[in-house]
Amino acid sequence: MISVNSNGHVYPRKPQPALSEVSFEVEPGRIFGLLGPNGAGKTTMVRILSTLIIPTSGTARVNGFDVGKEEAKVRASLGVVSVRHGRLVRDG
């Protein structure tokens, strides 16, 4: 399960918040997609949910674990595959 409550993130030296007051829940077994235009905060949300960055406000939980306090448990409970410089990289 994924639970996000009033999540926000502000990058240093950026005037606009990347995320502001985002809330949603995804029940186990559901397929969920983050859709939006460029700059909407999709990548920031995935980075938060995979513990690569910490939200500056609100809370986020993955499989019952807090992404800001239980990073190792979050990472152990999921696998993330990303593309960096044309190579697949598995985080987690």
C-alpha positions, 0 to 999 in steps of 0.5 A: 500500500502507498499512502501520501498525505499533504506531501510537498517538496521544495528543492534548494535554490528553486523558486517554485515547489516541486510538489505542494499538498499532494495526497493519495492512497493506492491499495494493495494489488492496484495498478497506479500511474502518475500522469501530468505535464512536464514539471508536474512533480512526477519524478519528484514523487517517485524519488520520495516514494523510493527514498532517494529524497525526503519530502519537505512537508507531509508524510509518505508510507510505502507498505506501512513504512515511513519513507523519511524514517524507515528508508531501509525497510521501504527499499527492502519492500520494493524494487525500482528500475530507472534509466540513467545515461542510457543504462538500466539501474536497479535501486533497492 
